[in-house]
Amino acid sequence: MMNKIGQIGVPVKNIERAMHFYKDLLSLSFLFNTEGMAFFDCDGVRLMLSLPEKEEFAHPSSVIYFQVDDIQGSYQELTERGISFINEPHLITKAGNTETWMAFFKDSEDNTHALISEFAS
């Protein structure tokens, strides 16, 4: 039975550029790299950046939603580091007493990801 995500793969065009983005700009915990791949820890889920082995895998990845406690503060800090956001943090939904906020950005390889923050209103 599947009950946990062990690793997420993100296709990249330039491994060195992508390693800089995820390690230095997003400040993810770098694990190790091999030729054509780099691995990061994201609170127990391994993130693998890799050069596609075949052309059929050379496409943008799924959106990864990075959970943050303070979306406004995280947005400000990442913007100062040079990350290009598609939009500012904004309310996505309010369900009961919980608000969900998101802000979408592009990585160095043109994949779209997001910051997500959920808190009681």
N, C-alpha and C positions, 0 to 999 in steps of 0.2 A: 504494500500500500504506500502510495506517495504521500508524504506528510511534511516534507521540508525541501526548500530549494537549496541545493548545495553549491551551485555555480551558475552564473549568468555570463554568457559570451557576448561581447560587443565587437563587431567587425570594425577594423580601422584601416586607414589608407597609409599612415605613416606611424610606425610603432613608437619611435622616439618622441615625436610631437604629442602623441596620445598619452604616453607615460608622463610627460611634463604636465599635461592638462590635469590628469586624474591625481597625480602625486602632489604637484606643487600648487595648483590652483584650487582643486577640490579638497586637498589635504586628506585623501584616502590613505589608509595604511598599506604601504607597499610590502608585498610578500617576497616576490622574486620575479625574474624574467628569464626567458630563453630566447633564442633567435626567432623573432616573429611573434612572440607572445609576452605578455606581462600580466601579473596576477596581483590583486589587491584584496584586502579583507574589508568587508563592509558589515561590521557587527555580526560576524559568523557566516555571512554569505560571501563566497569567493567570486570576485569579478574578474573575468578573463578578457583582456584585450588581445585581439589576434588579427594578423593579416589573413584574409580569406585564402583558403587552399585552392578554391575553384571559383570561377567567375560567378557561378550561381549563388555563392554565399556573399558576394560583394554588394550588399545592399544595406540601407540604414537598419539599425537595430530597433527592437521594441523600446518603448519609453520606459526608463527606469525612474521611479519616484523615490527620491532621497528624503527620508524622514528627518525633519529638523524641529527643534523645540521652539526656536524664535525665527520665524520666516522673514520678518522684516530685517532683523539683525544679520541673518545669514545672507539675504539678498544684498544688503549693503556691503558686507565684507567681500562677497564673491564679485560684485560689480567693481569694487576697488581693486581686485586682483586681475581685472580685465576680462571677466567672463561676460559674454554677450547674451543678455536675456531677451527673450521674445516679448515678454510682458512683465509688468510689475506684479508683486504678490496681490492676489485678489481672492475674494470669497467665491468658492465653487458651490458649496451647498451648506445649508444649516439643517441638521437632522436632530430634532429635539433640542437638547442643550449643547450639542456639539457642532462647532463650525469647522469646515475644512477649507483651507486656503492653499493655493498653489501659485507657483511662478515657473514658467518654462524657459529653458535655455538650450543653446546648441553647444555641443562639445567641439573639440578641435577637428573632428572628423565629419562634422555636419549631422551627427545623430542628435535627436531631440530628447531631452530629459527634463525632469522637473524637481523642484523642491516641494514638499508637502508638509503641512503642519495642521494638526487637529488638536483642538482645545475646547474646553467648556466655555460657553458664552454667558 
